[in-house]
Amino acid sequence: MNMLLRSITLASSALLMSAGAHAFDAAAAKALASKSACLACHAVDKKLVGPSYKDVAAKHQGQAGALEKVAARIKSGGSGVYGPVPMPAQPNLKDDELKLLAAWVLAGAPDK
């Protein structure tokens, strides 16, 4: 019985820890952000024209559906969430590219 309880606890812990994590290639995400001109307005840890990626990650931490929400914001652009300066839309990015960028941003835009 004790072994069964331990197995259930370990499995539950692993599931909870992985629920908010999104696998991505940081180098590919950074290259896509550069190619898409995201880095002209955003930096990892300081506000430029737009918020830092770490601020975006903190705002969405623990939120259900954050990946989809951030990906949709990247695609549609907008203003008012972080101030009056509009973020241009990225309608030409494919869904997998949008999700790659969103996962990278939500992780705080790591280099690796």
Helices and strands as residue ranges (DSSP letters): H 2-19, H 26-35, G 38-40, H 53-60, H 66-76, H 95-106
